[in-house]
Amino acid sequence: MRADPAEAFEHVVSVLPVWPGKAQGGTGGRPGQAPEGSGVIIRLGVVATAWHVIEPAERIDVRLADGRIIPARLIGSDAASDIALLEIDDNTPPFELAPPAGLAEQACAIGNAFGLGLSITCGVVSAVGVNRAGFNEIEDFIQTDAAANPGSSGGALVDSDGLLLGMVSAIFASSADANIGVNFAVSSALLRRVSDELIARGSIRYPEPGWRLGRADRSRRANVAAPVVRRVQSDGPAARAGVETGDLILEIGTRRTRTPRDVVTALAIIPATQAEVTIKLRRDGQDRSVKLLLSPPRAPEGRTEAAQTGDVECPYVPEVCAVRQAVFPVSSFDPAGSATRIAPELLVTNRHVVGDRRDAIVQTPSGPLNAVVQPSAYAGDLVLLEVEGLPEDGLVLELADGPVASGIYHTVGADIARREIRVFKPGELISGPAESAKLGRLHVTSQMQPGVSGGALVTEDGSLAAIAVGGGDGRLEAIPVSGVQRLLSLREDQDAEERTRELGTAFARCAKVIDSVSAGQNEQVLFSELQESCLAGANHGQLLEAGRLLARSGDLQGAIRLHGVAQEQVPNSINTRMSLLVSLQLGGRFEGVSRK
């Protein structure tokens, strides 16, 4: 079917999930208040959408382009790629797939932005093969500047002929409810591969070669950009193919690989029915090719240590997996957080998990325990919890000294959906704390998600490097152990009790005002209190969120003031810089700029 982008509307639907405690989208509520998303018809009676759109849904309906609303049934999902499939009883023809996207070619996004119904925005293909956006474990994104906003997830990215390039999956500034022209769609290659297997099997199996990859050292990267094999599992497919430690992986099939993430993507898009793939590698300056047999795997690359650890649920080295004993789910002001054990009766978590509460509930293998907040004059996003009854033989993490080193880092924290403490997919250090910042942070690509705040960020040998804070849209941060050491030392400060109370009270007040403003209560007194309370709380995340709200109200100077305080705390924070750009956009600073 070759037509034009406007005619492609027929193959896009609005997804209307019913979430616990929320009304169904499209039932008369203010647009954007009830959850809605989008979907694309990829086969007769089959709709693909983003998994995060329908994950918590109790029921799912879809609204077709002609306005009819019909029920949908979940066929299967793959959290690693954020793809889910729905079955509907309808004969609307599916999309025809487009040829591979080319840079600067026209691309149009069709979706249910803000729950307002299907609409179309157009731009160009900004980049292809993007796999370091940080949203999903498996990424093969087409980047576009075609505007996409909340509700567009699951929608279609089409070419000038109305053919499907990919499925809209992520908005780089989605936490700010604004579009800054950096949006991502799952490529049609990955969408087809995942969809075919979900339909055939109901679940996804990605190739697992049995190797651990890393970045080559600087001298080797000067000659060729390619990941290096750090470790080869003795009985794995890579070893049987003849891959050796120290090899550089140049190509997987026809796909050039420059980073470990490129290898993940290249393997992920291989059809499940394909038995083998050719790998081009470089060893001792000589290029050679080997055949890798694609045996049935358990999970994406990066989880290849399961055979060595004997732990299918934690397929990493034993030292990293053991850290799960030292991290506990915590509920307090935030009902879902984590806490890390640093002494027999002492846990550390984020202040935003506790807020103004002086207690918390810690979930342990033997049942819930009561914890009490310990005063400290520390001003950052950390608090101490004292709790009796923690496992006597459980692991206690030591606070290591020394500078932050480059390498691989894992986040260990609570997985809300699985209701367990989990080791998440590892990532690399982007940068350490700025030298001038008292409240500086580590910046990493290690996977984090809601619930891990207060959990542990550890090195490959299981050493505690930092306490996870989180972040937005793949820009992930953690407070280094030097901050924990300062938190401990300031327990003896004469103002510890008062400072703990002041910061907690201000945090809770700021959170309340943010909720009121976000709900549409825009009285001027609220904006004045927003600045006052959020500045008093000095919480980095709240400063960014409040700054964006002030910008949307037109108070650009107030927004810049809050962002300035956040910038002083963490000078090299990508989150801060992106939030400031979003605020400038929301405040109309770029109003006179347009694309011709």
VEXLO-931826 format. One record per residue (C-alpha): residue in one letter; x, y, z. Coordinates in steps of 0.05 Angstrom, whole numbers, padded with zeros to 5 digits, always signed. Layout:
# residues N
aXYZ;...
# end
This chain:
# residues 596
m+00000+00000+00000;r+00034+00064-00023;a-00005+00126-00007;d+00014+00185+00037;p+00022+00197+00112;a-00049+00223+00120;e-00079+00158+00094;a-00037+00119+00144;f-00085+00142+00199;e-00128+00081+00183;h-00074+00035+00210;v-00063+00072+00276;v-00107+00064+00338;s-00114+00099+00406;v-00100+00051+00463;l-00146+00061+00523;p-00121+00022+00583;v-00156+00021+00650;w-00104+00030+00705;p-00116+00016+00778;g-00145+00078+00810;k-00153+00117+00745;a-00211+00127+00697;q-00206+00099+00627;g-00180+00146+00574;g-00234+00178+00531;t-00290+00175+00583;g-00299+00250+00591;g-00240+00268+00635;r-00193+00326+00619;p-00144+00305+00564;g-00079+00279+00593;q-00109+00262+00661;a-00130+00191+00644;p-00078+00143+00614;e-00080+00137+00539;g-00031+00114+00487;s-00026+00093+00415;g-00018+00030+00373;v-00003+00007+00303;i-00038-00049+00265;i+00018-00095+00242;r-00023-00157+00223;l-00096-00170+00212;g-00126-00166+00282;v-00059-00151+00316;v-00038-00084+00346;a+00032-00067+00369;t+00040-00016+00425;a+00091+00005+00477;w+00093-00042+00537;h+00097+00017+00586;v+00029+00042+00560;i-00010-00020+00581;e+00035-00054+00633;p-00008-00037+00695;a-00074-00043+00657;e-00133-00081+00686;r-00169-00077+00619;i-00152-00051+00550;d-00195-00022+00495;v-00174+00010+00430;r-00206+00066+00392;l-00201+00056+00317;a-00190+00113+00268;d-00264+00113+00251;g-00283+00125+00324;r-00306+00054+00343;i-00282+00029+00411;i-00270-00046+00416;p-00238-00091+00469;a-00167-00116+00462;r-00131-00177+00492;l-00058-00180+00509;i-00021-00230+00466;g+00047-00221+00497;s+00099-00170+00516;d+00174-00159+00518;a+00196-00110+00572;a+00268-00110+00545;s+00247-00076+00481;d+00183-00043+00509;i+00139-00077+00458;a+00071-00109+00471;l+00020-00140+00424;l-00056-00136+00429;e-00108-00178+00393;i-00171-00144+00367;d-00232-00169+00329;d-00228-00124+00268;n-00210-00129+00195;t-00173-00064+00186;p-00114-00078+00140;p-00044-00074+00171;f+00013-00027+00155;e+00061-00044+00100;l+00133-00037+00123;a+00178+00017+00094;p+00248+00006+00067;p+00303+00021+00118;a+00301+00094+00141;g+00352+00142+00110;l+00381+00203+00144;a+00345+00269+00131;e+00287+00233+00097;q+00217+00257+00115;a+00185+00222+00174;c+00117+00233+00205;a+00092+00212+00273;i+00019+00192+00281;g-00008+00182+00351;n-00057+00200+00405;a-00016+00257+00436;f-00043+00278+00504;g-00105+00235+00493;l-00133+00287+00443;g-00143+00236+00388;l-00100+00217+00329;s-00057+00273+00299;i+00004+00277+00254;t+00069+00315+00260;c+00125+00314+00210;g+00200+00323+00210;v+00260+00283+00186;v+00299+00221+00206;s+00353+00250+00251;a+00392+00185+00264;v+00385+00110+00255;g+00410+00051+00296;v+00408+00090+00361;n+00419+00042+00419;r+00446+00085+00476;a+00385+00127+00492;g+00379+00090+00558;f+00305+00074+00558;n+00305-00001+00546;e+00351-00061+00553;i+00344-00074+00478;e+00344-00012+00433;d+00346-00002+00358;f+00316+00067+00351;i+00302+00114+00294;q+00311+00184+00320;t+00267+00238+00292;d+00250+00311+00305;a+00177+00298+00287;a+00141+00322+00350;a+00117+00268+00397;n+00086+00279+00465;p+00056+00236+00522;g+00003+00192+00491;s+00042+00184+00426;s+00078+00122+00453;g+00060+00062+00410;g+00042+00106+00351;a+00069+00102+00280;l+00130+00133+00249;v+00117+00133+00174;d+00155+00154+00112;s+00129+00200+00057;d+00091+00142+00025;g+00054+00126+00090;l+00095+00062+00101;l+00115+00042+00171;l+00186+00061+00191;g+00177+00043+00264;m+00136+00049+00328;v+00142+00111+00372;s+00171+00089+00438;a+00206+00145+00476;i+00208+00220+00484;f+00274+00248+00509;a+00240+00300+00552;s+00177+00262+00570;s+00185+00275+00645;a+00176+00348+00629;d+00113+00338+00587;a+00147+00375+00531;n+00178+00359+00464;i+00247+00384+00446;g+00254+00349+00380;v+00290+00286+00404;n+00242+00228+00397;f+00253+00154+00385;a+00216+00099+00348;v+00231+00025+00351;s+00257+00005+00283;s+00212-00038+00239;a+00267-00091+00240;l+00264-00099+00316;l+00188-00091+00317;r+00180-00147+00266;r+00229-00193+00301;v+00196-00185+00369;s+00125-00188+00341;d+00138-00251+00302;e+00164-00288+00363;l+00110-00262+00410;i+00057-00287+00361;a+00093-00354+00352;r+00114-00367+00424;g+00085-00314+00470;s+00155-00295+00495;i+00222-00271+00469;r+00290-00306+00468;y+00350-00265+00448;p+00416-00296+00426;e+00466-00307+00482;p+00537-00318+00455;g+00569-00330+00522;w+00617-00272+00524;r+00628-00207+00562;l+00645-00147+00520;g+00676-00080+00538;r+00706-00019+00506;a+00776-00027+00476;d+00831+00015+00506;r+00848+00082+00476;s+00906+00057+00433;r+00864+00004+00399;r+00805+00053+00389;a+00852+00099+00352;n+00858+00046+00298;v+00787+00019+00296;a+00723+00031+00336;a+00700-00037+00360;p+00683-00072+00425;v+00733-00120+00455;v+00718-00190+00482;r+00735-00188+00557;r+00713-00258+00575;v+00690-00320+00539;q+00647-00373+00572;s+00683-00439+00563;d+00624-00480+00538;g+00586-00423+00503;p+00570-00411+00429;a+00625-00358+00423;a+00678-00406+00449;r+00654-00460+00401;a+00658-00410+00343;g+00730-00396+00359;v+00722-00327+00391;e+00779-00311+00440;t+00790-00260+00495;g+00819-00197+00465;d+00784-00203+00398;l+00752-00141+00369;i+00681-00152+00342;l+00676-00113+00277;e+00611-00138+00247;i+00551-00181+00265;g+00521-00205+00200;t+00518-00142+00157;r+00516-00095+00216;r+00578-00055+00235;t+00591-00056+00310;r+00629+00000+00344;t+00607-00009+00417;p+00581-00066+00461;r+00511-00038+00453;d+00518-00044+00377;v+00530-00118+00387;v+00468-00125+00432;t+00426-00092+00378;a+00456-00131+00320;l+00441-00197+00355;a+00372-00175+00378;i+00345-00162+00309;i+00366-00230+00282;p+00302-00271+00268;a+00290-00326+00318;t+00288-00376+00261;q+00359-00361+00238;a+00407-00415+00259;e+00474-00379+00253;v+00506-00312+00239;t+00574-00291+00211;i+00618-00251+00258;k+00676-00210+00231;l+00730-00200+00283;r+00801-00174+00287;r+00856-00211+00324;d+00929-00190+00326;g+00916-00140+00269;q+00885-00192+00223;d+00812-00195+00204;r+00776-00262+00203;s+00705-00289+00201;v+00672-00342+00245;k+00603-00374+00247;l+00565-00364+00312;l+00510-00415+00325;l+00449-00382+00356;s+00428-00427+00413;p+00364-00412+00452;p+00380-00359+00504;r+00349-00335+00569;a+00358-00260+00562;p+00395-00204+00527;e+00471-00198+00524;g+00499-00174+00589;r+00466-00233+00626;t+00516-00285+00604;e+00544-00302+00672;a+00485-00345+00694;a+00521-00410+00679;q+00580-00387+00721;t+00539-00362+00780;g+00487-00417+00779;d+00434-00364+00790;v+00385-00356+00732;e+00350-00297+00767;c+00417-00260+00774;p+00462-00277+00715;y+00522-00237+00738;v+00585-00252+00778;p+00571-00278+00849;e+00601-00215+00882;v+00549-00171+00847;c+00490-00219+00859;a+00507-00223+00933;v+00493-00148+00941;r+00419-00165+00938;q+00426-00187+01011;a+00445-00115+01030;v+00388-00079+00996;f+00316-00077+01021;p+00249-00051+00995;v+00226+00010+01036;s+00160+00047+01040;s+00151+00115+01073;f+00132+00182+01041;d+00145+00146+00975;p+00110+00078+00979;a+00163+00044+00936;g+00238+00055+00947;s+00301+00018+00967;a+00351+00023+01023;t+00423-00002+01027;r+00455-00033+01089;i+00519+00001+01111;a+00521-00023+01184;p+00489-00080+01223;e+00429-00036+01243;l+00437+00022+01194;l+00409+00033+01124;v+00417+00092+01077;t+00363+00115+01028;n+00343+00178+00991;r+00310+00236+01027;h+00257+00237+00973;v+00237+00166+00994;v+00226+00189+01066;g+00204+00262+01058;d+00180+00290+01124;r+00166+00222+01155;r+00208+00200+01215;d+00195+00127+01203;a+00193+00075+01147;i+00174+00003+01136;v+00231-00043+01113;q+00213-00108+01080;t+00258-00166+01098;p+00256-00241+01082;s+00227-00253+01152;g+00175-00198+01148;p+00168-00122+01154;l+00209-00083+01204;n+00200-00012+01231;a+00256+00037+01217;v+00270+00105+01248;v+00302+00164+01212;q+00368+00185+01245;p+00383+00260+01247;s+00440+00288+01205;a+00456+00358+01182;y+00472+00332+01112;a+00435+00374+01060;g+00434+00326+01002;d+00385+00272+00980;l+00406+00220+01032;v+00380+00199+01100;l+00397+00145+01151;l+00349+00093+01177;e+00361+00054+01241;v+00326-00013+01244;e+00331-00072+01291;g+00323-00144+01270;l+00359-00145+01203;p+00388-00213+01185;e+00449-00224+01229;d+00485-00263+01175;g+00466-00214+01120;l+00515-00175+01079;v+00537-00106+01102;l+00569-00062+01048;e+00632-00024+01065;l+00642+00048+01045;a+00704+00046+01000;d+00753+00103+00995;g+00787+00127+00932;p+00769+00163+00867;v+00712+00141+00822;a+00740+00096+00768;s+00715+00082+00698;g+00685+00013+00686;i+00621-00026+00691;y+00569-00010+00744;h+00506-00047+00767;t+00445-00019+00802;v+00416-00063+00856;g+00346-00043+00880;a+00273-00060+00885;d+00236-00082+00822;i+00165-00061+00836;a+00133-00105+00783;r+00170-00168+00805;r+00166-00151+00879;e+00238-00169+00891;i+00308-00140+00898;r+00341-00145+00831;v+00408-00132+00798;f+00393-00090+00737;k+00428-00088+00670;p+00498-00058+00677;g+00523+00006+00646;e+00584+00049+00643;l+00608+00111+00680;i+00594+00175+00641;s+00627+00221+00690;g+00645+00227+00764;p+00624+00283+00811;a+00647+00353+00793;e+00706+00372+00838;s+00673+00437+00861;a+00606+00405+00880;k+00592+00389+00953;l+00531+00349+00930;g+00561+00322+00866;r+00537+00258+00834;l+00560+00201+00790;h+00529+00197+00721;v+00521+00128+00691;t+00485+00089+00638;s+00468+00032+00686;q+00394+00015+00684;m+00350+00046+00737;q+00274+00050+00744;p+00222+00072+00795;g+00234+00036+00861;v+00310+00033+00858;s+00320+00101+00892;g+00362+00088+00954;g+00390+00023+00924;a+00464+00008+00913;l+00507+00024+00853;v+00564-00026+00854;t+00626-00042+00813;e+00638-00109+00779;d+00670-00136+00843;g+00609-00117+00884;s+00640-00057+00918;l+00592-00001+00937;a+00606+00060+00894;a+00544+00102+00905;i+00471+00105+00925;a+00422+00106+00866;v+00381+00168+00857;g+00351+00155+00789;g+00339+00208+00737;g+00298+00217+00674;d+00299+00187+00604;g+00364+00149+00609;r+00403+00205+00645;l+00418+00167+00709;e+00452+00192+00772;a+00477+00166+00839;i+00507+00198+00902;p+00578+00173+00914;v+00600+00140+00979;s+00635+00205+00998;g+00564+00233+01006;v+00546+00175+01052;q+00609+00187+01093;r+00589+00260+01100;l+00519+00240+01120;l+00548+00196+01175;s+00597+00249+01200;l+00543+00303+01205;r+00502+00262+01254;e+00542+00295+01309;d+00527+00366+01285;q+00490+00407+01337;d+00438+00426+01285;a+00427+00354+01260;e+00357+00346+01290;e+00332+00414+01267;r+00363+00409+01198;t+00332+00340+01187;r+00263+00367+01207;e+00270+00430+01164;l+00291+00393+01101;g+00237+00340+01109;t+00182+00391+01121;a+00204+00433+01062;f+00208+00372+01017;a+00137+00350+01035;r+00110+00421+01026;c+00144+00428+00958;a+00116+00361+00936;k+00046+00382+00956;v+00050+00448+00917;i+00079+00413+00856;d+00019+00365+00857;s-00030+00424+00863;v+00002+00462+00806;s+00007+00399+00763;a-00068+00387+00775;g-00084+00454+00744;q-00090+00498+00807;n-00052+00558+00780;e-00065+00611+00833;q-00007+00660+00838;v+00001+00645+00912;l+00018+00573+00894;f+00075+00594+00848;s+00103+00639+00903;e+00100+00581+00952;l+00130+00535+00899;q+00194+00576+00897;e+00198+00585+00972;s+00186+00513+00993;c+00227+00481+00938;l+00286+00527+00951;a+00282+00511+01025;g+00281+00437+01012;a+00339+00442+00963;n+00323+00374+00934;h+00355+00368+00865;g+00298+00331+00832;q+00245+00377+00861;l+00284+00439+00839;l+00283+00414+00767;e+00209+00395+00768;a+00188+00461+00801;g+00231+00500+00752;r+00194+00469+00693;l+00127+00486+00725;l+00147+00558+00735;a+00169+00562+00663;r+00102+00536+00639;s+00068+00590+00681;g+00110+00644+00647;d+00157+00657+00706;l+00221+00645+00668;q+00264+00682+00718;g+00238+00640+00775;a+00250+00577+00734;i+00322+00598+00720;r+00332+00613+00794;l+00312+00543+00814;h+00352+00511+00758;g+00412+00553+00780;v+00410+00524+00850;a+00406+00454+00821;q+00464+00470+00775;e+00506+00493+00835;q+00492+00427+00870;v+00510+00383+00810;p+00547+00426+00758;n+00556+00369+00708;s+00485+00341+00713;i+00456+00325+00644;n+00387+00325+00678;t+00396+00397+00700;r+00419+00421+00632;m+00362+00386+00595;s+00311+00412+00645;l+00336+00483+00635;l+00329+00476+00560;v+00258+00449+00568;s+00241+00508+00614;l+00268+00557+00563;q+00224+00523+00510;l+00163+00523+00556;g+00175+00595+00575;g+00175+00616+00502;r+00249+00635+00499;f+00254+00599+00431;e+00187+00625+00407;g+00215+00661+00347;v+00254+00601+00321;s+00220+00557+00269;r+00239+00506+00217;k+00225+00528+00146;
# end
